[in-house]
């Protein structure tokens, strides 16, 4: 699966995901700052993983006072940097 395909998969997941009220969350704008819950939903990971990865410096974030925020464009770049080339199965 290429990175473009993975991004489309995440976008499709987010567009179909609904919160407790049945409302689908909007896809983040390129210049949006996301909270940990929104970043976790975008990455399809747990909120605790997002916080821990940010604290370890693995996930790009911005601290505003005591709050962590995640730049949507930086998260997209981070996802792309984690993509691996497919390996041939034996």
N, C-alpha and C positions, 0 to 999 in steps of 0.2 A: 504494500500500500504506500503510495507516494505521499509527500507532505500535503499536496493540494487535495488529495483524496481524503486524508485524515482531517484536514481543516473543514472540508465540506461535510464530513461525517459529524464532527462536533457541532457545526452550525445547524445541521439538520436535527441533531439531538436537542439542541437548545431551543430551536423553533418549535419542537413538538413537546418539550417539557412544560409542565404546568405546576404552578404552586398550589398550596392547599385550597385556594379559592377557585382553582381551575383556570387561572390566567397565565398565559405563556409569557415568560420573561423576554424582554427585548434583547436582541443581539447587541453587544457593546459596540459603541462607536470607536473609531480608530484612536481618538484622543480622550476616551473616557477613563476615569479612575474608578476601579471596582473595589468593593469591600471584599473581605475574605470569603464570604458566602458566595458572592457573585463570581469571584475568581475560581472557587472550587467547582461551581456549577459549570463554568466555561471549560475547565480542564477535566471535568468528570472525575474529580478526586474529592476526598473528604476535606472538610474545613480544618480539622486538626492537622492533616498532612500539609496543607497550604501554610498554616502558621508555623509549623516546625521547619519546613523547607525555607521559609522566609527568614526565620531566626538563624538558620545555619548558613544563610547567604546563598543558597542554591536557587532560589526563586526571586526574580527582581521585584522589589517593592519600594514604596516611598513611605516614610514615617511622617505623619502629620500629628504633632503632639504625641498622644499615646496610641493613636490609631494607625493601623497599617492600611495602605491603599496600593492597588496593583494597576499599573498602566496597561490598558488592553493591548496596545501596540507592542509593548515590551513582552507581554505574555505570548503573543503570536510569534515573535522572534525567538523566544525561549523554546517554544514547542518545535519550531523549525530547526533549532540547533540540536535538539534531542533526536531528531529523525535519523534513523540508520538506513543504510542501503540494504536492500533485501539480500539475504545470503542464500546460496543454493543448497537445497536439501540433498542429502546423500541418498 
